[in-house]
Amino acid sequence: MLTERQRMILTAIVDDYIRSAEPVGSRSISKRGDVGYSPATIRNEMADLEELGFLEQPHTSAGRIPSHKGYRYYVDHLTPLNLLTNDELTTLKAFFAEKLNATEQMIQHAGTILSQMTNYTSILLGPEVFHTSLRHFQLLPLNETTAVAIVVTNTGQVENKTISVPAGLSVSEMERVVNLLNRKLTGVPIYKLKSALYNEIGQEMQRHIEHFEELMKVLDQALDAGTDAQRLFLSGATNMLTQPEFRDVDKVKGILDLLEETPTLTKMISSAAGSGIQVRIGTENDHVAFANCSLITATYQLEGEAVGTIGILGPTRMEYARVIRILEILSRDLSKFLTRMP
């Protein structure tokens, strides 16, 4: 879509704007040693990039700033670099050498390190599933087509979810399934429920249940009710106030208010998470309060199962490459650390 010259100029503009928080002009770009084009040539390309939607002109000055589309292109075409100093790498390494006594303590400490290293807001979903197992599972029919799946944990937490009942599944078959699940899954850690469903119960259900495949899909959804047991940790929320674009308190109030809405924020972080690094820029976020923010997330795992999420929230003028590198290192090493925990 973009020429090599346009890509070079767009990258230079994003880099400069991330550093300065001021609109970038053609003259300042021409002075960079890695560009090598005249101010006139750069002005023409900037005008084309603005017309294509990659740049915006906030006021009548000649300077431009990246649009959300421009940031997205920049992130999608980042060249992986090790942008961390030796001191920062040592800080991350030292974190896993500390003797932390509990998962919760570890997650909170990780959040503090992230907010300090980035000067943004860290948001972590720390799993209670480490210490939570299934106590009881129940399916309560509402009518011929729907039922309520109830998951009760050993900590007393009760989660429920309305599910669709496969056509033709009798009440007696449903009772047989519930009894099987309680016999096989009681005491299984929450984060292992789905894998246990397929590995330990699938074959037995296939022999005895006529609507096996449809029912397995339904049970897979039903057990989601139990895996939502996560705790939210925030660190550095007021860091948003130190960013130039958020010095207007009225402008940042919606962000700070949303950071206090734990259920909404938990849902947002969960929906943003996926395999590898996920970057949501501006209006790609699920809430209008984050329309001028970027959210970068990474999941961490235990025994191959994603059990938590690390997120960094900052302005769209974010140090994407550096934040991504920090999250890559921390999520990878956190997964290794959890695997070694007794």
PyMOL commands that set and color helices and strands:
alter all, ss='L'
color gray80, all
select helices_A, chain A and resi 4-20+26-30+39-51+68-76+86-95+103-118+128-131+171-185+190-208+212-222+224-227+237-242+244-246+249-259+262-272+282-284+288-290+320-340
alter helices_A, ss='H'
color red, helices_A
select strands_A, chain A and resi 55-56+65-66+121-127+134-141+146-153+158-164+230-235+277-281+293-302+305-315
alter strands_A, ss='S'
color yellow, strands_A
deselect
rebuild
show_as cartoon
